[in-house]
């Protein structure tokens, strides 16, 4: 299982692009310097009136399947 830790700060205004489907993937830089890309739909449970802010952990299998996103 692969694990990626990163922080996100996306304003509510910026998140509209993801919500509308104009942008489908999120790029994030992990704490260890790696860059990852994942489907924006994984963020839906974490959206507030201020957008999305916090530290997150993305886990998936070795082939990048079965992604799961959790807030730390």
Biopython code that builds the backbone (N, CA, C, O; Angstrom):
import numpy as np
from Bio.PDB.StructureBuilder import StructureBuilder

atoms = [
    (1, "UNK", "N", (0.837, -1.175, 0.000)),
    (1, "UNK", "CA", (0.000, 0.000, 0.000)),
    (1, "UNK", "C", (0.889, 1.248, 0.000)),
    (1, "UNK", "O", (1.878, 1.329, 0.728)),
    (2, "UNK", "N", (0.514, 2.195, -0.820)),
    (2, "UNK", "CA", (1.267, 3.445, -0.894)),
    (2, "UNK", "C", (0.544, 4.520, -0.093)),
    (2, "UNK", "O", (-0.685, 4.529, -0.015)),
    (3, "UNK", "N", (1.316, 5.422, 0.498)),
    (3, "UNK", "CA", (0.773, 6.465, 1.366)),
    (3, "UNK", "C", (1.407, 7.805, 0.987)),
    (3, "UNK", "O", (2.625, 7.905, 0.841)),
    (4, "UNK", "N", (0.569, 8.828, 0.830)),
    (4, "UNK", "CA", (1.037, 10.160, 0.454)),
    (4, "UNK", "C", (0.442, 11.174, 1.422)),
    (4, "UNK", "O", (-0.777, 11.241, 1.582)),
    (5, "UNK", "N", (1.293, 11.960, 2.064)),
    (5, "UNK", "CA", (0.833, 12.980, 3.006)),
    (5, "UNK", "C", (1.075, 14.351, 2.404)),
    (5, "UNK", "O", (2.151, 14.622, 1.871)),
    (6, "UNK", "N", (0.058, 15.227, 2.491)),
    (6, "UNK", "CA", (0.163, 16.556, 1.896)),
    (6, "UNK", "C", (-0.857, 17.499, 2.535)),
    (6, "UNK", "O", (-1.812, 17.061, 3.177)),
    (7, "UNK", "N", (-0.641, 18.771, 2.349)),
    (7, "UNK", "CA", (-1.578, 19.787, 2.802)),
    (7, "UNK", "C", (-2.268, 20.411, 1.601)),
    (7, "UNK", "O", (-1.702, 20.479, 0.510)),
    (8, "UNK", "N", (-3.500, 20.865, 1.812)),
    (8, "UNK", "CA", (-4.240, 21.549, 0.758)),
    (8, "UNK", "C", (-4.841, 22.827, 1.309)),
    (8, "UNK", "O", (-5.250, 22.894, 2.468)),
    (9, "UNK", "N", (-4.886, 23.822, 0.471)),
    (9, "UNK", "CA", (-5.566, 25.068, 0.785)),
    (9, "UNK", "C", (-6.198, 25.558, -0.517)),
    (9, "UNK", "O", (-5.546, 26.213, -1.330)),
    (10, "UNK", "N", (-7.465, 25.233, -0.699)),
    (10, "UNK", "CA", (-8.199, 25.590, -1.905)),
    (10, "UNK", "C", (-9.394, 26.435, -1.464)),
    (10, "UNK", "O", (-10.252, 25.955, -0.722)),
    (11, "UNK", "N", (-9.455, 27.678, -1.912)),
    (11, "UNK", "CA", (-10.556, 28.550, -1.534)),
    (11, "UNK", "C", (-11.863, 28.033, -2.123)),
    (11, "UNK", "O", (-11.857, 27.241, -3.065)),
    (12, "UNK", "N", (-12.979, 28.485, -1.564)),
    (12, "UNK", "CA", (-14.288, 28.084, -2.085)),
    (12, "UNK", "C", (-14.428, 28.522, -3.541)),
    (12, "UNK", "O", (-14.973, 27.782, -4.359)),
    (13, "UNK", "N", (-13.945, 29.705, -3.866)),
    (13, "UNK", "CA", (-14.016, 30.211, -5.240)),
    (13, "UNK", "C", (-13.215, 29.310, -6.188)),
    (13, "UNK", "O", (-13.699, 28.963, -7.266)),
    (14, "UNK", "N", (-12.009, 28.933, -5.797)),
    (14, "UNK", "CA", (-11.181, 28.064, -6.636)),
    (14, "UNK", "C", (-11.779, 26.665, -6.760)),
    (14, "UNK", "O", (-11.644, 26.025, -7.802)),
    (15, "UNK", "N", (-12.443, 26.184, -5.698)),
    (15, "UNK", "CA", (-13.012, 24.842, -5.743)),
    (15, "UNK", "C", (-14.145, 24.739, -6.769)),
    (15, "UNK", "O", (-14.444, 23.646, -7.249)),
    (16, "UNK", "N", (-14.768, 25.855, -7.104)),
    (16, "UNK", "CA", (-15.859, 25.823, -8.093)),
    (16, "UNK", "C", (-15.426, 25.184, -9.406)),
    (16, "UNK", "O", (-16.235, 24.530, -10.065)),
    (17, "UNK", "N", (-14.175, 25.358, -9.797)),
    (17, "UNK", "CA", (-13.672, 24.736, -11.029)),
    (17, "UNK", "C", (-13.741, 23.208, -10.941)),
    (17, "UNK", "O", (-14.055, 22.538, -11.925)),
    (18, "UNK", "N", (-13.450, 22.673, -9.774)),
    (18, "UNK", "CA", (-13.522, 21.229, -9.559)),
    (18, "UNK", "C", (-14.990, 20.784, -9.511)),
    (18, "UNK", "O", (-15.366, 19.775, -10.107)),
    (19, "UNK", "N", (-15.806, 21.556, -8.790)),
    (19, "UNK", "CA", (-17.224, 21.230, -8.630)),
    (19, "UNK", "C", (-17.945, 21.185, -9.976)),
    (19, "UNK", "O", (-18.756, 20.293, -10.223)),
    (20, "UNK", "N", (-17.648, 22.134, -10.827)),
    (20, "UNK", "CA", (-18.279, 22.219, -12.146)),
    (20, "UNK", "C", (-17.727, 21.198, -13.137)),
    (20, "UNK", "O", (-18.282, 21.029, -14.223)),
    (21, "UNK", "N", (-16.651, 20.522, -12.778)),
    (21, "UNK", "CA", (-16.047, 19.548, -13.672)),
    (21, "UNK", "C", (-15.089, 20.152, -14.675)),
    (21, "UNK", "O", (-14.623, 19.460, -15.580)),
    (22, "UNK", "N", (-14.786, 21.445, -14.526)),
    (22, "UNK", "CA", (-13.839, 22.113, -15.421)),
    (22, "UNK", "C", (-12.428, 21.580, -15.197)),
    (22, "UNK", "O", (-11.620, 21.510, -16.122)),
    (23, "UNK", "N", (-12.152, 21.210, -13.957)),
    (23, "UNK", "CA", (-10.873, 20.598, -13.583)),
    (23, "UNK", "C", (-11.218, 19.278, -12.909)),
    (23, "UNK", "O", (-11.985, 19.251, -11.946)),
    (24, "UNK", "N", (-10.657, 18.190, -13.407)),
    (24, "UNK", "CA", (-11.031, 16.869, -12.897)),
    (24, "UNK", "C", (-10.027, 16.272, -11.921)),
    (24, "UNK", "O", (-10.381, 15.411, -11.115)),
    (25, "UNK", "N", (-8.784, 16.720, -11.986)),
    (25, "UNK", "CA", (-7.742, 16.157, -11.120)),
    (25, "UNK", "C", (-7.072, 17.237, -10.293)),
    (25, "UNK", "O", (-6.985, 18.395, -10.703)),
    (26, "UNK", "N", (-6.607, 16.841, -9.133)),
    (26, "UNK", "CA", (-5.894, 17.723, -8.221)),
    (26, "UNK", "C", (-4.423, 17.328, -8.238)),
    (26, "UNK", "O", (-4.091, 16.144, -8.182)),
    (27, "UNK", "N", (-3.557, 18.311, -8.315)),
    (27, "UNK", "CA", (-2.116, 18.087, -8.167)),
    (27, "UNK", "C", (-1.709, 18.593, -6.800)),
    (27, "UNK", "O", (-2.085, 19.696, -6.403)),
    (28, "UNK", "N", (-0.950, 17.801, -6.083)),
    (28, "UNK", "CA", (-0.497, 18.205, -4.748)),
    (28, "UNK", "C", (0.951, 17.785, -4.559)),
    (28, "UNK", "O", (1.393, 16.764, -5.084)),
    (29, "UNK", "N", (1.680, 18.594, -3.797)),
    (29, "UNK", "CA", (3.054, 18.253, -3.460)),
    (29, "UNK", "C", (3.064, 17.658, -2.064)),
    (29, "UNK", "O", (2.604, 18.280, -1.106)),
    (30, "UNK", "N", (3.589, 16.456, -1.961)),
    (30, "UNK", "CA", (3.657, 15.739, -0.686)),
    (30, "UNK", "C", (4.728, 16.343, 0.214)),
    (30, "UNK", "O", (5.598, 17.089, -0.235)),
    (31, "UNK", "N", (4.641, 16.007, 1.475)),
    (31, "UNK", "CA", (5.619, 16.488, 2.446)),
    (31, "UNK", "C", (7.030, 16.029, 2.118)),
    (31, "UNK", "O", (7.999, 16.694, 2.484)),
    (32, "UNK", "N", (7.156, 14.888, 1.423)),
    (32, "UNK", "CA", (8.481, 14.378, 1.073)),
    (32, "UNK", "C", (8.972, 14.887, -0.286)),
    (32, "UNK", "O", (10.025, 14.462, -0.761)),
    (33, "UNK", "N", (8.212, 15.799, -0.914)),
    (33, "UNK", "CA", (8.636, 16.415, -2.170)),
    (33, "UNK", "C", (8.047, 15.799, -3.427)),
    (33, "UNK", "O", (8.149, 16.384, -4.505)),
    (34, "UNK", "N", (7.430, 14.623, -3.306)),
    (34, "UNK", "CA", (6.801, 14.009, -4.477)),
    (34, "UNK", "C", (5.559, 14.798, -4.875)),
    (34, "UNK", "O", (4.926, 15.444, -4.040)),
    (35, "UNK", "N", (5.220, 14.739, -6.155)),
    (35, "UNK", "CA", (3.995, 15.348, -6.646)),
    (35, "UNK", "C", (3.029, 14.230, -7.010)),
    (35, "UNK", "O", (3.403, 13.260, -7.669)),
    (36, "UNK", "N", (1.777, 14.376, -6.572)),
    (36, "UNK", "CA", (0.768, 13.365, -6.877)),
    (36, "UNK", "C", (-0.415, 14.016, -7.580)),
    (36, "UNK", "O", (-0.621, 15.228, -7.507)),
    (37, "UNK", "N", (-1.173, 13.187, -8.254)),
    (37, "UNK", "CA", (-2.390, 13.621, -8.930)),
    (37, "UNK", "C", (-3.491, 12.637, -8.559)),
    (37, "UNK", "O", (-3.281, 11.424, -8.571)),
    (38, "UNK", "N", (-4.673, 13.170, -8.226)),
    (38, "UNK", "CA", (-5.792, 12.307, -7.874)),
    (38, "UNK", "C", (-7.102, 12.955, -8.295)),
    (38, "UNK", "O", (-7.145, 14.166, -8.512)),
    (39, "UNK", "N", (-8.175, 12.170, -8.416)),
    (39, "UNK", "CA", (-9.465, 12.705, -8.852)),
    (39, "UNK", "C", (-10.036, 13.710, -7.848)),
    (39, "UNK", "O", (-10.034, 13.462, -6.642)),
    (40, "UNK", "N", (-10.517, 14.831, -8.348)),
    (40, "UNK", "CA", (-11.086, 15.872, -7.498)),
    (40, "UNK", "C", (-12.301, 15.375, -6.722)),
    (40, "UNK", "O", (-12.623, 15.920, -5.666)),
    (41, "UNK", "N", (-12.970, 14.359, -7.226)),
    (41, "UNK", "CA", (-14.149, 13.829, -6.536)),
    (41, "UNK", "C", (-13.825, 13.305, -5.137)),
    (41, "UNK", "O", (-14.716, 13.227, -4.291)),
    (42, "UNK", "N", (-12.575, 12.948, -4.880)),
    (42, "UNK", "CA", (-12.187, 12.484, -3.545)),
    (42, "UNK", "C", (-12.275, 13.596, -2.504)),
    (42, "UNK", "O", (-12.330, 13.316, -1.306)),
    (43, "UNK", "N", (-12.289, 14.855, -2.944)),
    (43, "UNK", "CA", (-12.333, 15.994, -2.024)),
    (43, "UNK", "C", (-13.743, 16.332, -1.535)),
    (43, "UNK", "O", (-13.895, 17.039, -0.538)),
    (44, "UNK", "N", (-14.756, 15.844, -2.211)),
    (44, "UNK", "CA", (-16.139, 16.244, -1.924)),
    (44, "UNK", "C", (-16.512, 16.189, -0.440)),
    (44, "UNK", "O", (-17.155, 17.125, 0.035)),
    (45, "UNK", "N", (-16.153, 15.162, 0.314)),
    (45, "UNK", "CA", (-16.553, 15.126, 1.733)),
    (45, "UNK", "C", (-15.889, 16.200, 2.603)),
    (45, "UNK", "O", (-16.312, 16.426, 3.736)),
    (46, "UNK", "N", (-14.864, 16.853, 2.083)),
    (46, "UNK", "CA", (-14.096, 17.797, 2.886)),
    (46, "UNK", "C", (-14.385, 19.260, 2.556)),
    (46, "UNK", "O", (-13.754, 20.153, 3.121)),
    (47, "UNK", "N", (-15.324, 19.515, 1.654)),
    (47, "UNK", "CA", (-15.644, 20.878, 1.235)),
    (47, "UNK", "C", (-16.464, 21.576, 2.314)),
    (47, "UNK", "O", (-17.441, 21.028, 2.825)),
    (48, "UNK", "N", (-16.046, 22.799, 2.651)),
    (48, "UNK", "CA", (-16.806, 23.646, 3.575)),
    (48, "UNK", "C", (-17.096, 24.965, 2.865)),
    (48, "UNK", "O", (-16.720, 25.144, 1.706)),
    (49, "UNK", "N", (-17.744, 25.860, 3.534)),
    (49, "UNK", "CA", (-18.020, 27.180, 2.972)),
    (49, "UNK", "C", (-16.758, 27.977, 2.695)),
    (49, "UNK", "O", (-16.782, 28.923, 1.908)),
    (50, "UNK", "N", (-15.663, 27.608, 3.327)),
    (50, "UNK", "CA", (-14.374, 28.286, 3.105)),
    (50, "UNK", "C", (-13.528, 27.580, 2.058)),
    (50, "UNK", "O", (-12.451, 28.061, 1.705)),
    (51, "UNK", "N", (-14.000, 26.449, 1.559)),
    (51, "UNK", "CA", (-13.216, 25.677, 0.595)),
    (51, "UNK", "C", (-12.701, 24.406, 1.239)),
    (51, "UNK", "O", (-13.413, 23.736, 1.986)),
    (52, "UNK", "N", (-11.443, 24.084, 0.934)),
    (52, "UNK", "CA", (-10.813, 22.879, 1.490)),
    (52, "UNK", "C", (-9.463, 23.281, 2.061)),
    (52, "UNK", "O", (-8.609, 23.816, 1.354)),
    (53, "UNK", "N", (-9.282, 23.018, 3.348)),
    (53, "UNK", "CA", (-8.033, 23.380, 4.019)),
    (53, "UNK", "C", (-7.686, 22.288, 5.016)),
    (53, "UNK", "O", (-8.554, 21.798, 5.738)),
    (54, "UNK", "N", (-6.419, 21.908, 5.056)),
    (54, "UNK", "CA", (-5.987, 20.936, 6.042)),
    (54, "UNK", "C", (-4.905, 20.007, 5.537)),
    (54, "UNK", "O", (-4.404, 20.146, 4.421)),
    (55, "UNK", "N", (-4.560, 19.059, 6.385)),
    (55, "UNK", "CA", (-3.569, 18.028, 6.060)),
    (55, "UNK", "C", (-4.316, 16.746, 5.725)),
    (55, "UNK", "O", (-5.290, 16.387, 6.387)),
    (56, "UNK", "N", (-3.845, 16.063, 4.688)),
    (56, "UNK", "CA", (-4.532, 14.887, 4.185)),
    (56, "UNK", "C", (-3.554, 13.742, 3.956)),
    (56, "UNK", "O", (-2.348, 13.942, 3.813)),
    (57, "UNK", "N", (-4.120, 12.524, 3.926)),
    (57, "UNK", "CA", (-3.368, 11.319, 3.581)),
    (57, "UNK", "C", (-4.144, 10.595, 2.489)),
    (57, "UNK", "O", (-5.325, 10.286, 2.652)),
    (58, "UNK", "N", (-3.475, 10.330, 1.385)),
    (58, "UNK", "CA", (-4.047, 9.554, 0.288)),
    (58, "UNK", "C", (-3.382, 8.190, 0.310)),
    (58, "UNK", "O", (-2.154, 8.094, 0.313)),
    (59, "UNK", "N", (-4.183, 7.137, 0.326)),
    (59, "UNK", "CA", (-3.640, 5.779, 0.256)),
    (59, "UNK", "C", (-4.205, 5.091, -0.987)),
    (59, "UNK", "O", (-5.324, 5.369, -1.417)),
    (60, "UNK", "N", (-3.412, 4.196, -1.546)),
    (60, "UNK", "CA", (-3.833, 3.407, -2.703)),
    (60, "UNK", "C", (-2.946, 2.170, -2.780)),
    (60, "UNK", "O", (-1.936, 2.070, -2.084)),
    (61, "UNK", "N", (-3.341, 1.227, -3.640)),
    (61, "UNK", "CA", (-2.509, 0.040, -3.799)),
    (61, "UNK", "C", (-1.278, 0.394, -4.642)),
    (61, "UNK", "O", (-1.144, 1.531, -5.095)),
    (62, "UNK", "N", (-0.405, -0.547, -4.846)),
    (62, "UNK", "CA", (0.849, -0.293, -5.555)),
    (62, "UNK", "C", (0.645, 0.104, -7.013)),
    (62, "UNK", "O", (1.552, 0.655, -7.636)),
    (63, "UNK", "N", (-0.540, -0.170, -7.562)),
    (63, "UNK", "CA", (-0.838, 0.200, -8.941)),
    (63, "UNK", "C", (-1.624, 1.499, -9.027)),
    (63, "UNK", "O", (-2.055, 1.891, -10.111)),
    (64, "UNK", "N", (-1.818, 2.180, -7.880)),
    (64, "UNK", "CA", (-2.546, 3.443, -7.854)),
    (64, "UNK", "C", (-4.053, 3.284, -7.855)),
    (64, "UNK", "O", (-4.772, 4.250, -8.108)),
    (65, "UNK", "N", (-4.548, 2.091, -7.578)),
    (65, "UNK", "CA", (-5.982, 1.812, -7.577)),
    (65, "UNK", "C", (-6.526, 1.838, -6.148)),
    (65, "UNK", "O", (-5.772, 1.707, -5.184)),
    (66, "UNK", "N", (-7.823, 2.005, -6.028)),
    (66, "UNK", "CA", (-8.462, 1.961, -4.717)),
    (66, "UNK", "C", (-8.085, 3.127, -3.834)),
    (66, "UNK", "O", (-7.865, 2.945, -2.637)),
    (67, "UNK", "N", (-8.006, 4.318, -4.391)),
    (67, "UNK", "CA", (-7.603, 5.508, -3.645)),
    (67, "UNK", "C", (-8.585, 5.833, -2.536)),
    (67, "UNK", "O", (-9.800, 5.716, -2.695)),
    (68, "UNK", "N", (-8.029, 6.239, -1.421)),
    (68, "UNK", "CA", (-8.835, 6.656, -0.265)),
    (68, "UNK", "C", (-8.177, 7.896, 0.333)),
    (68, "UNK", "O", (-6.967, 7.916, 0.558)),
    (69, "UNK", "N", (-8.974, 8.925, 0.588)),
    (69, "UNK", "CA", (-8.448, 10.183, 1.109)),
    (69, "UNK", "C", (-8.994, 10.416, 2.500)),
    (69, "UNK", "O", (-10.202, 10.323, 2.717)),
    (70, "UNK", "N", (-8.115, 10.719, 3.449)),
    (70, "UNK", "CA", (-8.497, 11.003, 4.834)),
    (70, "UNK", "C", (-7.867, 12.321, 5.268)),
    (70, "UNK", "O", (-6.767, 12.678, 4.846)),
    (71, "UNK", "N", (-8.599, 13.032, 6.124)),
    (71, "UNK", "CA", (-8.027, 14.245, 6.723)),
    (71, "UNK", "C", (-7.265, 13.834, 7.973)),
    (71, "UNK", "O", (-7.739, 13.006, 8.750)),
    (72, "UNK", "N", (-6.094, 14.408, 8.166)),
    (72, "UNK", "CA", (-5.291, 14.075, 9.360)),
    (72, "UNK", "C", (-5.693, 14.932, 10.506)),
    (72, "UNK", "O", (-5.136, 14.804, 11.597)),
]
sb = StructureBuilder()
sb.init_structure("model")
sb.init_model(0)
sb.init_chain("A")
sb.init_seg("    ")
for serial, (resi, resn, name, xyz) in enumerate(atoms, 1):
    if name == "N":
        sb.init_residue(resn, " ", resi, " ")
    sb.init_atom(name, np.array(xyz, "f"), 0.0, 1.0, " ", f" {name:<3s}", serial, name[0])
structure = sb.get_structure()
